[in-house]
Amino acid sequence: MGNHEFDFGTETLGTFVDMLDTPVLGSNLDTSKDEFLDGKVVPSVVLDFEGVKVGVVGYITEDTVFISSPGKNVKFQNTRKQVQAAIDELTEDGVNIIIGLGHIGLRQDRELAESLSGMDIIIGGHSHTLLEGDEYPNVVTGADGKDVRIVQAFWASKFAGYFEATFNDDGELVDFVGEPVPLSDNSSDPTVFVKDDPGVSELIDGLRPEIMTFRNRPVGDTAVNLERFVDRNSTQRESELGNMICDSMVWFMREATDVEEEEGGMQLCLTNAGGIRASIPKGQVTLEDVLTVLPFGNTLVVKGMTPADIYKMLEQGVRKAPNWAGEFPVVAGIMFSYCPDLPEGEKVTSVSVRTEDGEFVDIEREDTSQIFNLVTNNFLNNGGDGYTIFAEVEDVFPLGPPMDDAMKEYITAFSPIDPKIEGRVAIQCGN
């Protein structure tokens, strides 16, 4: 299991699992209270290779509770404890070759491997790391003094991970060779690792003209490159693409709904940087560009927020600073500063918000005397990315239009768009 398996809830996931012939692993998942997954996820499986038993232990990032939609009935347990318990159970049954199949990220896999006894190999994911050359595999020393080999093969099926591991009769790993194999973009190349299936190719070719016409439909133009991040390797700040997306959310709620007529001014927005999945180059913008940037089908939600709520919301968004994090706030109608060096919960140093007359006013951290309408997405409203604040405040407009529709219509209405860096996010430490 990985976090995205839960993106559409456990009912959809349970239906999918019922269709599988393969076991579904998650040693640190407790699904016993979920009616759709109860009994369908197991900690490990034993594979038999001509009499040689190999145990495979599965595990998933505990952050899934924040970054996907597993609901309240699936419990994510301590990864190290549950993986070690699964290993111990396998070894007690005489299995002495054990592979971890995890979805927590390379850094976390390394830390996990160092804490475990009995693990031989980890096949990882989540961080989308391309390990090549001397780094394939990564090697760390486990708690039992044995080397653990860790591999990962990027993402989106651009590479297939391949290795050969040789064990002796005592289950000791004596040789390990391999490399990630590129799956060429040229499907007619006979040297590609995976050949096209003729039946699937025929189906795709028949659908291709209509699909390409739909995908390539222009929605407008951008006068500037719309970068997803300013720099993922630095402390996070605002980006032109993020600003435009949040602007589109505010604008579309005004244009496509009666929220302002019924609930008052619609000025503020917050979405998560991790939900913006691609950049768009300067020039024509197509529907495919929009759906690549916003692929999750999120809908818009309007919340009634006091200044105190807004401060708490922003604190939850910057809590991991200075480390890069998907929950980092993308905003409109809000200008805030933060200091990444301050303790969690105290990083936001100032906030101002746009009022109905278009002016920005400073707000105070403890003020609960006024309400501002803020549009966000349904993923965050459900507590995604750790935004627990939204469960504490009132829904003003609980089910709005799709987020990608807002972006598409905004680009069409204001083409060519030319978003700017406006100082919506600033770093301020000390005087």
Backbone hydrogen bonds, N-H to C=O, Kabsch-Sander energy under -0.5 kcal/mol:
donor,donor_aa,acceptor,acceptor_aa,energy
5,E,2,G,-1.3
6,F,3,N,-1.7
7,D,4,H,-1.6
9,G,6,F,-1.9
12,T,8,F,-0.6
13,L,9,G,-1.7
14,G,10,T,-3.0
15,T,11,E,-1.9
16,F,12,T,-2.0
17,V,13,L,-2.8
18,D,14,G,-1.9
19,M,15,T,-0.6
19,M,16,F,-1.4
20,L,17,V,-1.6
25,L,23,P,-0.5
26,G,42,V,-2.0
27,S,43,P,-0.5
27,S,58,G,-3.2
29,L,26,G,-1.8
30,D,75,K,-2.6
31,T,29,L,-0.6
33,K,73,N,-0.6
34,D,31,T,-1.5
35,E,33,K,-0.6
37,L,34,D,-0.7
38,D,34,D,-2.0
40,K,37,L,-2.5
42,V,24,V,-2.5
45,V,56,V,-1.8
47,L,45,V,-0.5
47,L,54,V,-3.3
49,F,47,L,-0.6
49,F,52,V,-3.1
50,E,48,D,-0.7
52,V,49,F,-1.8
53,K,51,G,-0.6
54,V,47,L,-2.9
55,G,97,I,-2.9
56,V,45,V,-2.8
57,V,99,I,-2.6
58,G,43,P,-2.0
59,Y,101,L,-1.5
61,T,103,H,-1.7
64,T,61,T,-1.6
65,V,62,E,-1.1
66,F,63,D,-2.2
67,I,63,D,-2.3
68,S,64,T,-1.6
69,S,6,F,-0.5
75,K,30,D,-2.3
75,K,73,N,-0.5
77,Q,28,N,-3.1
77,Q,75,K,-0.7
82,Q,78,N,-2.2
83,V,79,T,-2.7
84,Q,80,R,-2.4
85,A,81,K,-2.1
86,A,82,Q,-2.0
87,I,83,V,-2.4
88,D,84,Q,-2.8
89,E,85,A,-2.0
90,L,86,A,-1.9
91,T,87,I,-2.7
92,E,88,D,-2.1
93,D,89,E,-1.0
93,D,90,L,-0.5
94,G,91,T,-1.7
95,V,90,L,-2.3
96,N,94,G,-0.6
99,I,55,G,-3.1
100,G,121,I,-3.4
101,L,57,V,-3.4
102,G,100,G,-0.6
102,G,123,I,-2.1
103,H,59,Y,-1.3
105,G,125,G,-1.2
109,D,105,G,-2.4
110,R,106,L,-2.4
111,E,107,R,-2.1
112,L,108,Q,-2.6
113,A,109,D,-2.9
114,E,110,R,-1.9
115,S,111,E,-0.8
115,S,112,L,-1.2
116,L,112,L,-0.6
116,L,113,A,-1.0
120,D,98,I,-2.2
121,I,98,I,-1.4
122,I,149,R,-3.0
123,I,100,G,-3.4
124,G,122,I,-0.7
124,G,151,V,-2.9
127,S,125,G,-1.4
131,L,129,T,-0.9
131,L,152,Q,-1.0
132,E,130,L,-0.6
135,E,132,E,-2.2
136,Y,133,G,-1.7
138,N,150,I,-2.8
140,V,148,V,-2.0
142,G,140,V,-0.5
142,G,146,K,-3.4
143,A,113,A,-0.5
143,A,116,L,-2.1
144,D,116,L,-0.8
145,G,142,G,-1.9
148,V,140,V,-3.4
149,R,120,D,-2.2
150,I,138,N,-3.1
151,V,122,I,-2.7
154,F,129,T,-2.5
158,K,155,W,-1.7
160,A,181,V,-2.6
161,G,159,F,-0.5
162,Y,179,E,-0.6
164,E,177,V,-3.3
166,T,175,D,-2.9
168,N,172,E,-2.2
171,G,168,N,-2.1
174,V,166,T,-3.0
174,V,172,E,-0.5
175,D,166,T,-1.4
177,V,164,E,-2.2
179,E,162,Y,-1.8
181,V,160,A,-3.2
183,L,158,K,-2.8
184,S,182,P,-0.9
187,S,185,D,-1.1
189,D,186,N,-1.8
192,V,189,D,-1.6
193,F,182,P,-0.6
195,K,193,F,-0.5
201,S,197,D,-2.8
202,E,198,P,-2.2
203,L,199,G,-1.8
204,I,200,V,-2.7
205,D,201,S,-2.7
206,G,202,E,-1.7
207,L,203,L,-1.5
208,R,204,I,-2.0
211,I,207,L,-2.3
212,M,208,R,-3.2
213,T,209,P,-2.0
214,F,210,E,-2.0
215,R,211,I,-3.1
216,N,212,M,-2.4
217,R,214,F,-1.1
219,V,285,V,-3.1
220,G,285,V,-1.3
222,T,283,G,-2.7
223,A,417,I,-3.1
226,L,280,I,-3.4
227,E,225,N,-0.9
234,S,231,D,-1.8
241,L,227,E,-0.8
243,N,239,S,-2.5
244,M,240,E,-2.3
245,I,241,L,-2.4
246,C,242,G,-2.4
247,D,243,N,-2.5
248,S,244,M,-2.4
249,M,245,I,-1.7
250,V,246,C,-1.9
251,W,247,D,-2.6
252,F,248,S,-2.7
253,M,249,M,-1.7
254,R,250,V,-1.6
255,E,251,W,-2.4
256,A,252,F,-3.4
257,T,253,M,-0.9
259,V,253,M,-0.6
262,E,258,D,-2.1
263,E,259,V,-3.0
264,G,260,E,-1.7
267,Q,265,G,-0.6
267,Q,373,N,-0.8
268,L,373,N,-1.5
269,C,332,A,-2.3
270,L,375,V,-2.0
271,T,330,V,-2.5
273,A,328,F,-2.1
274,G,326,G,-3.4
275,G,272,N,-1.4
276,I,273,A,-1.6
277,R,275,G,-0.8
277,R,293,V,-2.7
280,I,226,L,-2.7
283,G,222,T,-2.2
285,V,220,G,-3.2
287,L,217,R,-2.1
288,E,215,R,-2.1
290,V,286,T,-1.8
291,L,287,L,-2.4
292,T,288,E,-1.9
293,V,289,D,-2.1
294,L,290,V,-2.5
300,L,401,P,-2.2
301,V,376,T,-2.3
302,V,397,F,-2.3
303,K,374,L,-3.1
304,G,394,E,-2.0
305,M,303,K,-0.7
305,M,372,F,-3.1
308,A,367,D,-2.3
310,I,306,T,-2.4
311,Y,307,P,-2.3
312,K,308,A,-2.1
313,M,309,D,-2.7
314,L,310,I,-2.4
315,E,311,Y,-2.4
316,Q,312,K,-2.1
317,G,313,M,-1.4
318,V,314,L,-1.7
321,A,318,V,-1.7
323,N,320,K,-2.0
328,F,325,A,-1.6
330,V,271,T,-2.6
332,A,269,C,-1.6
335,M,352,S,-2.7
336,F,424,R,-2.7
337,S,350,S,-2.2
338,Y,426,A,-2.1
339,C,347,K,-2.6
342,L,339,C,-1.6
346,E,343,P,-2.3
349,T,337,S,-2.2
350,S,337,S,-1.3
352,S,335,M,-2.6
353,V,361,V,-2.4
354,R,333,G,-2.4
355,T,359,E,-3.0
358,G,355,T,-2.0
361,V,353,V,-2.6
363,I,351,V,-2.4
367,D,364,E,-1.2
372,F,305,M,-2.8
374,L,303,K,-2.6
375,V,268,L,-2.6
376,T,301,V,-3.0
378,N,299,T,-2.2
381,N,377,N,-2.2
382,N,378,N,-1.4
383,G,380,L,-2.2
384,G,379,F,-2.3
385,D,66,F,-6.5
386,G,383,G,-1.3
387,Y,384,G,-1.6
388,T,386,G,-2.0
390,F,387,Y,-1.0
391,A,388,T,-1.3
392,E,389,I,-1.7
393,V,390,F,-0.6
396,V,302,V,-2.7
396,V,394,E,-0.6
397,F,302,V,-2.0
400,G,300,L,-2.9
403,M,298,N,-3.3
406,A,402,P,-1.5
407,M,403,M,-1.8
408,K,404,D,-2.5
409,E,405,D,-2.8
410,Y,406,A,-2.0
411,I,407,M,-2.2
412,T,408,K,-2.1
413,A,409,E,-2.4
414,F,410,Y,-2.1
415,S,411,I,-0.6
415,S,412,T,-0.6
417,I,221,D,-2.4
422,E,420,K,-0.6
426,A,336,F,-1.9
428,Q,338,Y,-2.1
428,Q,426,A,-0.5
